[in-house]
Amino acid sequence: MSARHRKDISKKACMRCRHQKRRCDRAVPECGLCLRLHQTCEYEGLELPPLDLSRLTPSPSPRVDLLSSDTLTPSQVKDTIIEKLGSISPEEVSSEYTQSIDPWFPIISYTLQGQLPSSWNEASLDFTILCLCIIMLSTNPPPSSEYRDNPSRFKALYLCTKSWISLIEGFGANSLELVQARSLVTLFEVAHGLYPAAYISIAATVRAADALGIHPSSQTSPIHSSSDEAKKQEAVFLWCGIHVLDRCIAIESGSRLSLTRLLTPDIHDLLKETFCPTLLERDCTSLVCRLSRLFEASTLLDKMHTTLQNPTAEHMFNVEEVLLLVNTSINLQTILMKEIGDENKIYSGGLELCNTGLLLAYENGSKVPIVDEIAANCNEIAATSLTSLLTAVTTTVEPFVSGAETIDFSRLPPFIIFLVYKTAALVTERLLMGIDSNEGLKRLRILRTFLRMVSARWLCCERYLELLNDDTTPRILKSIEQ
C-alpha cells in the first residue's frame, strides 16, 4: 500500500470492519480491507484532510474535438468509435465473435452472418458500437494490479464504450444491435467482477429490451411482427441472453431477486416455436440447442434462488418445491452430460448453472434446523449430497490445475467462476468448523489455484479470491500455501 494510505493509524477500527467484525488495520484514510474491496471507508469522529489532487495520476482524456463540439452528432460518435477500432475490419470482428463468444453465449450470430458491411463507412452507428463491444469482451485483460491501478487501454476501452452507449441513448436511438451491445457490456462487467456496475447495467438492458418489444410475448412490436424470420429469431435469442445474465447477477447479489422473473411465467410456451424443432432433431451443437440448454438451466437456477430466498409461509410446500427443482436439475444435468461428454464439462454454461442451483439447495438443506424426523432426514441427505458435489466440482477442475489438461479460454464461459468460488467458500466454511480438514485443504488449494489461473481471462476471479481471503483465517491461509 502507498505511503499516503499508511501515513496515519486510527485509534479505532473503521465503521465497516467494526460492524462486520472483521480485522481492520486502521489505516487512514482507507483501511486495507475496504481498499481491496473498493468499499467506502469511514472512521467515527475522524476528519480527514483535503485530498491533494496534484498527486493523482491523470487518466486518458477523451477526444477534445468531440466533447468541445458545438453540435455533437451521431456521425461524430461513429467516427470516434471507428478510430478506436483501428485497422480491424467487420469481417475480423465477426470471426472474433465466432471464436471467442459464440461457443458459450450465442445471442447475436445472425447479425454477423451475411449482413456484414464491406467497410465501416457503410456500417450503422448501432452496428459499429456492437462490434466494439465484441472486441472489448474478447480482449484478455492485463494483470489485475495494472487494471486497477493504472489507466490501461483495457480499462479505457470499457469506459469509452459505456460513455458512447450513453451518448447514443441520448440521441434517442434504441435498436436490436444497441440492446445486444448493452448485453455484452453487462456480460463484460459480470465476467470481470465490476459490481455494482453489472447490477445497474442489467436493469438498463432489461428496460431497453422492453422498450423495443424484444420479449417473445410482444407480438405487436415491429420486430416480432416483421416478415424477417432471422430478425425475429435473433430477438428471441437476445431475450434469452438477457434472461441468463439477469439470473447470474441475482445469484451474485445474494437475497435480491431477478428483474425479469415476472416477465417469464409463460416464456416456455412462447419459445416452443423457436427451440423445439431443433431439439427434436437432436443437433446438440446447434446455436438453438446450446442457447436453449443455457436458458433452461438459468430458469431452474432462478426458481431455486427465489424459493430459497423468498419462501412461502407453508414450510412443507417449500420443501416439496425445492425437492422438485433438485430432481429437475439432476435430470437436466444428466441430459447435458450425455450431450457434451466428460471432456467438455467446464465449457458447458448450462451444466455450471445446474450445479450452482444444486449447490445452493444442498447448502440450504444441510443447515436446516433439526426439529423433527423429516427435517433430520432432509438435513442428512443434503449434507451427503453437498459433500459429493463439492468433490465433483473439485475433480472437474483438478486436471487443469495439475497441468494434465490445458484450458481453452476461448470456450470457457465466466459462469463456471461463481460455481468454483461458491464451492471454495463452502469448503473454507467446513474447514473452519473442523470438517474434512486434510481433504478440505487439498480441495481448497485446487479451487483457489483454478481461480488464479482463470483470472488471466476473467478478472472476477481476483475479486472472489479477495472475498475468500477475507473469510479465511491466517492459519488456514498458511496451510494452503505450504
HUPEBEL-V298564 format. One record per residue. RES is the residue in three letters. PHI is phi in degrees with one decimal (* if undefined). PSI is psi in whole degrees, 0 to 359 (999 if undefined). OMEGA is omega as a letter, one per 30 degrees, with the letter a starting at -180 (* if undefined). Layout:
# HUPEBEL-V298564
res = (RES:RES)
phi = (PHI:PHI)
psi = (PSI:PSI)
omega = (OMEGA:OMEGA)
This chain:
# HUPEBEL-V298564
res = (MET:SER:ALA:ARG:HIS:ARG:LYS:ASP:ILE:SER:LYS:LYS:ALA:CYS:MET:ARG:CYS:ARG:HIS:GLN:LYS:ARG:ARG:CYS:ASP:ARG:ALA:VAL:PRO:GLU:CYS:GLY:LEU:CYS:LEU:ARG:LEU:HIS:GLN:THR:CYS:GLU:TYR:GLU:GLY:LEU:GLU:LEU:PRO:PRO:LEU:ASP:LEU:SER:ARG:LEU:THR:PRO:SER:PRO:SER:PRO:ARG:VAL:ASP:LEU:LEU:SER:SER:ASP:THR:LEU:THR:PRO:SER:GLN:VAL:LYS:ASP:THR:ILE:ILE:GLU:LYS:LEU:GLY:SER:ILE:SER:PRO:GLU:GLU:VAL:SER:SER:GLU:TYR:THR:GLN:SER:ILE:ASP:PRO:TRP:PHE:PRO:ILE:ILE:SER:TYR:THR:LEU:GLN:GLY:GLN:LEU:PRO:SER:SER:TRP:ASN:GLU:ALA:SER:LEU:ASP:PHE:THR:ILE:LEU:CYS:LEU:CYS:ILE:ILE:MET:LEU:SER:THR:ASN:PRO:PRO:PRO:SER:SER:GLU:TYR:ARG:ASP:ASN:PRO:SER:ARG:PHE:LYS:ALA:LEU:TYR:LEU:CYS:THR:LYS:SER:TRP:ILE:SER:LEU:ILE:GLU:GLY:PHE:GLY:ALA:ASN:SER:LEU:GLU:LEU:VAL:GLN:ALA:ARG:SER:LEU:VAL:THR:LEU:PHE:GLU:VAL:ALA:HIS:GLY:LEU:TYR:PRO:ALA:ALA:TYR:ILE:SER:ILE:ALA:ALA:THR:VAL:ARG:ALA:ALA:ASP:ALA:LEU:GLY:ILE:HIS:PRO:SER:SER:GLN:THR:SER:PRO:ILE:HIS:SER:SER:SER:ASP:GLU:ALA:LYS:LYS:GLN:GLU:ALA:VAL:PHE:LEU:TRP:CYS:GLY:ILE:HIS:VAL:LEU:ASP:ARG:CYS:ILE:ALA:ILE:GLU:SER:GLY:SER:ARG:LEU:SER:LEU:THR:ARG:LEU:LEU:THR:PRO:ASP:ILE:HIS:ASP:LEU:LEU:LYS:GLU:THR:PHE:CYS:PRO:THR:LEU:LEU:GLU:ARG:ASP:CYS:THR:SER:LEU:VAL:CYS:ARG:LEU:SER:ARG:LEU:PHE:GLU:ALA:SER:THR:LEU:LEU:ASP:LYS:MET:HIS:THR:THR:LEU:GLN:ASN:PRO:THR:ALA:GLU:HIS:MET:PHE:ASN:VAL:GLU:GLU:VAL:LEU:LEU:LEU:VAL:ASN:THR:SER:ILE:ASN:LEU:GLN:THR:ILE:LEU:MET:LYS:GLU:ILE:GLY:ASP:GLU:ASN:LYS:ILE:TYR:SER:GLY:GLY:LEU:GLU:LEU:CYS:ASN:THR:GLY:LEU:LEU:LEU:ALA:TYR:GLU:ASN:GLY:SER:LYS:VAL:PRO:ILE:VAL:ASP:GLU:ILE:ALA:ALA:ASN:CYS:ASN:GLU:ILE:ALA:ALA:THR:SER:LEU:THR:SER:LEU:LEU:THR:ALA:VAL:THR:THR:THR:VAL:GLU:PRO:PHE:VAL:SER:GLY:ALA:GLU:THR:ILE:ASP:PHE:SER:ARG:LEU:PRO:PRO:PHE:ILE:ILE:PHE:LEU:VAL:TYR:LYS:THR:ALA:ALA:LEU:VAL:THR:GLU:ARG:LEU:LEU:MET:GLY:ILE:ASP:SER:ASN:GLU:GLY:LEU:LYS:ARG:LEU:ARG:ILE:LEU:ARG:THR:PHE:LEU:ARG:MET:VAL:SER:ALA:ARG:TRP:LEU:CYS:CYS:GLU:ARG:TYR:LEU:GLU:LEU:LEU:ASN:ASP:ASP:THR:THR:PRO:ARG:ILE:LEU:LYS:SER:ILE:GLU:GLN)
phi = (*:-67.9:-63.0:-62.5:-77.4:-102.8:-65.4:-126.5:-125.1:-78.3:-73.9:-121.7:-68.1:-68.3:-64.5:-67.4:-66.5:-64.7:-65.5:-93.3:57.0:-102.4:-72.2:-118.1:-85.5:61.4:-70.6:-112.5:-90.6:-133.5:-74.5:-61.7:-66.2:-63.7:-65.3:-66.4:-90.6:56.6:-107.8:-68.8:-107.6:-129.1:-114.4:-66.9:71.8:-114.2:-100.9:-91.0:-67.2:-61.0:-72.5:-82.3:-65.2:-68.7:-92.0:-76.0:-78.0:-65.0:-96.7:-58.2:-87.2:-67.9:-61.1:-64.6:-66.8:-75.0:-76.0:-92.1:-67.6:-68.1:-124.8:-82.3:-119.5:-57.3:-65.7:-66.0:-63.4:-61.0:-61.1:-67.8:-65.5:-61.5:-62.2:-67.3:-67.6:67.3:-88.7:-69.5:-97.0:-56.3:-64.0:-69.2:-63.8:-59.8:-64.4:-64.4:-62.2:-60.0:-83.9:-107.3:-123.4:-54.8:-58.2:-128.4:-146.4:-84.8:-112.3:-133.2:-62.2:-66.5:-60.3:-102.4:-118.7:73.4:-125.0:-74.3:-70.6:-71.6:-151.3:-67.1:-63.3:-90.1:-83.4:-79.2:-61.8:-63.8:-65.6:-65.4:-68.9:-62.1:-63.8:-63.9:-64.7:-63.5:-62.8:-61.6:-70.1:-87.3:-85.2:-72.3:-77.9:-74.7:-52.3:-56.8:-63.2:-67.8:-63.5:-81.6:-98.1:-125.5:-77.3:-69.7:-61.8:-62.2:-68.5:-62.2:-62.7:-62.9:-64.7:-64.5:-62.8:-59.8:-65.1:-68.1:-63.7:-64.0:-63.7:-63.8:-60.5:-63.6:-74.9:88.7:-87.7:-158.6:-145.1:-58.3:-64.1:-70.8:-68.1:-61.4:-62.7:-59.7:-63.3:-69.6:-64.6:-62.1:-62.0:-58.8:-67.8:-63.9:-67.4:-108.5:66.7:-92.6:-116.9:-85.7:-54.3:-63.8:-64.7:-75.2:-65.0:-65.0:-65.0:-65.0:-67.1:-61.5:-65.8:-63.5:-66.4:-64.6:-64.1:-86.9:74.5:-77.2:-56.3:-56.2:-78.8:-84.4:-69.6:-89.4:-70.2:-57.0:-69.2:-78.1:-92.2:-73.0:-85.0:-82.0:-63.8:-62.8:-66.1:-65.2:-67.2:-61.3:-64.7:-64.3:-61.3:-63.7:-62.7:-62.7:-62.9:-63.1:-56.2:-63.3:-61.1:-59.9:-66.1:-64.3:-69.2:-63.8:-63.2:-61.8:-82.8:84.2:-81.5:-69.3:-92.6:-68.0:-79.4:-96.2:-63.0:-77.1:-93.8:-121.3:-61.7:-106.5:-63.6:-67.1:-64.2:-70.6:-93.6:-57.4:-61.0:-85.1:-88.8:-62.9:-55.5:-69.1:-65.1:-67.5:-76.3:62.5:-87.2:-71.4:-94.6:-69.7:-57.0:-63.3:-66.5:-62.2:-71.2:-64.9:-66.2:-63.1:-64.9:-59.1:-64.4:-68.1:-66.3:-62.9:-61.6:-65.0:-64.6:-63.8:-61.8:-64.8:-64.0:-76.4:-89.8:-135.3:-70.9:-80.9:-76.9:-91.8:-61.6:-65.5:-63.0:-62.1:-62.0:-63.7:-64.8:-64.2:-61.2:-63.3:-67.1:-63.2:-63.1:-65.1:-64.7:-64.9:-63.1:-65.4:-59.4:-63.7:-62.1:-63.5:-63.0:-68.9:-77.5:-102.4:84.7:-60.8:-71.6:-113.9:-60.8:-75.7:-99.7:-101.1:-62.9:-62.4:-64.1:-66.7:-70.7:-59.6:-65.1:-64.0:-62.1:-64.8:-61.8:-64.0:-66.8:-66.9:-61.6:-63.2:-65.7:-72.8:-109.8:-67.3:-60.4:-85.8:-107.6:-154.3:-65.7:-64.2:-63.6:-64.5:-66.1:-62.0:-62.3:-66.4:-64.1:-64.6:-63.8:-65.2:-65.7:-64.1:-59.8:-64.0:-71.8:-59.3:-66.5:-64.5:-64.3:-63.0:-64.0:-65.1:-91.3:-58.0:-59.9:-78.4:-73.8:-75.5:93.4:-66.3:-131.4:-109.7:-74.3:-92.7:-63.9:-70.3:-108.3:-85.6:-77.4:-70.3:-66.1:-72.7:-68.7:-63.7:-60.3:-66.6:-62.0:-62.5:-62.3:-63.5:-64.7:-70.4:-63.4:-61.5:-61.3:-68.0:-63.3:-64.7:-89.7:81.1:-99.7:53.5:-56.6:-69.3:-66.2:-64.2:-62.6:-63.4:-60.8:-63.8:-60.0:-64.2:-65.2:-68.0:-64.6:-62.5:-60.4:-65.1:-67.1:-72.7:-62.6:-66.9:-111.5:-121.8:-72.6:-62.3:-59.4:-63.0:-63.0:-68.2:-63.9:-65.6:-64.1:-64.3:-61.0:-65.9:-101.4:-115.1:-71.8:-55.5:-64.9:-68.6:-59.3:-65.4:-66.6:-65.1:-75.9:-73.4)
psi = (147:164:327:323:337:8:319:156:129:155:333:160:157:162:325:314:322:318:320:3:46:156:126:134:357:23:143:134:353:132:164:321:313:324:316:323:2:44:154:128:123:139:133:126:18:124:124:145:156:145:135:99:337:345:354:143:124:143:160:132:144:167:124:321:332:313:334:0:138:328:98:119:159:324:326:317:317:316:322:321:317:321:321:324:336:229:2:134:162:323:322:324:315:317:320:318:314:323:322:340:316:324:334:352:69:78:350:26:318:328:328:11:117:4:15:133:152:337:167:334:331:353:151:164:318:318:323:316:327:317:322:322:324:314:318:314:329:358:131:140:161:175:146:322:321:321:320:325:342:151:68:163:326:311:320:322:317:312:319:318:316:317:318:324:321:320:316:321:320:335:353:13:144:120:172:315:323:322:324:318:317:319:319:325:317:317:320:316:322:312:333:14:35:88:143:10:316:320:324:318:323:326:316:323:317:317:319:319:320:318:330:348:37:334:136:337:349:68:343:356:155:326:310:341:0:155:355:99:323:320:318:318:322:323:320:316:319:317:321:320:318:318:313:313:318:318:317:320:323:318:316:327:0:248:347:139:162:154:329:5:329:346:358:21:323:18:324:321:322:334:355:319:326:316:318:317:317:321:325:332:348:31:89:344:355:157:314:317:316:316:323:322:319:319:314:314:320:327:316:319:318:317:321:313:316:317:321:323:336:63:160:177:347:106:314:325:318:317:313:323:316:317:319:316:323:313:319:319:320:320:316:322:317:317:315:320:323:326:324:332:157:326:348:17:319:351:4:106:323:316:321:322:325:311:326:316:317:321:317:319:314:322:314:315:326:347:8:130:135:96:342:182:323:315:321:320:316:318:316:315:317:318:318:316:324:314:318:319:322:319:319:317:317:318:326:320:346:318:330:330:320:344:1:329:156:136:130:95:337:342:355:113:148:352:338:338:316:323:313:319:312:321:314:322:319:322:318:316:319:324:319:334:359:21:135:50:302:311:324:319:320:314:316:320:315:313:316:322:321:316:320:322:315:343:344:340:314:116:349:339:320:319:317:324:322:319:320:319:320:333:11:134:154:327:315:320:319:321:324:321:344:999)
omega = (a:a:a:a:a:a:a:l:l:l:a:l:l:a:a:a:l:a:a:l:l:l:a:l:l:l:a:g:l:l:a:a:l:a:a:a:l:l:l:a:a:l:a:l:a:l:a:l:l:a:l:a:a:a:l:l:a:l:l:a:l:a:a:a:l:a:a:a:l:a:l:a:l:a:l:l:l:l:l:l:l:l:l:l:l:a:a:a:l:l:l:l:l:l:l:l:a:a:a:a:a:a:a:l:a:a:a:a:a:l:a:a:l:a:a:l:a:l:l:l:a:a:l:l:a:l:a:l:l:l:l:l:l:l:a:a:a:a:l:a:l:l:a:a:l:a:a:a:a:l:a:l:l:l:l:l:l:a:l:a:l:a:a:l:l:l:l:l:l:l:a:a:l:a:l:a:a:l:l:l:l:a:l:l:l:l:l:a:l:a:a:l:a:l:g:a:a:a:l:a:a:l:l:l:l:l:l:l:l:l:a:a:a:a:a:l:a:a:l:a:l:a:a:l:a:l:l:a:l:l:l:l:l:l:l:l:a:l:l:l:l:l:a:l:a:l:a:l:l:l:l:a:l:a:a:a:a:a:a:a:a:a:a:l:a:a:a:l:a:a:a:a:a:a:a:a:a:a:l:l:l:l:a:a:a:l:a:a:a:a:a:l:l:l:l:a:l:l:l:l:l:l:l:a:a:a:a:a:a:a:l:l:a:a:a:l:l:l:a:l:l:l:l:l:l:a:l:l:l:l:l:l:l:l:a:a:l:a:a:a:a:a:a:a:a:a:a:l:l:l:a:l:l:a:l:l:l:l:l:a:a:l:l:a:a:a:l:l:a:a:l:a:l:l:l:l:l:a:a:a:a:a:l:l:l:l:l:a:l:l:a:l:l:l:a:a:a:a:a:l:a:a:l:l:a:l:l:a:l:l:a:l:l:a:a:a:l:l:a:l:a:l:l:l:l:l:l:l:l:l:l:l:l:a:l:a:a:l:l:l:l:l:a:l:a:a:a:l:l:l:l:l:a:l:l:l:a:a:l:l:l:l:a:l:l:l:l:l:a:a:a:l:l:a:l:l:l:l:l:a:a:*)
